[in-house]
């Protein structure tokens, strides 16, 4: 038996989940407890609004969340032959430092890709660099030369 379980987060774990997202972001200085709790509330509201368009899986050991992974599923512009095109973007995969290198990240990614397959999502993407690339390749992702991205210019107007 694995020393952890991968599953959807429970409502009583949302503060721990928010703390993992803060850890993932590497914020320095770390927000105070009140700011963390406010963020947890906003994260919970976002999860509710997203509904089935968002999947989150956590790795749990005892009472502690030791990892998380998110998948956002969105609709693409319909084609004549495929009127309900969907794609998924894997995001914010994170395992606490002391639990890395033991398959936790791969188990999280595998759980999300299996659920995306079950839902019939034909394509998943992930943006990664460094050591994360090997994890995603082990989960079946491959590099493609046709994926491009554009960052908003620094002198562009602030979003409203």
Secondary structure, DSSP 8 states (H G I E B T S, - for coil): --SSEEE---GGGHHHHHHHHHHHHT-SS---HHHHHHHHHHHHHHHHHHGGGEEEEEEEETTEEEEEEEEEEEE----SS-SS-EEEEEEEEEE-GGGTTSSHHHHHHHHHHHHHHHTT---EEE---TTHHHHHHHTT----TT-------TTS----
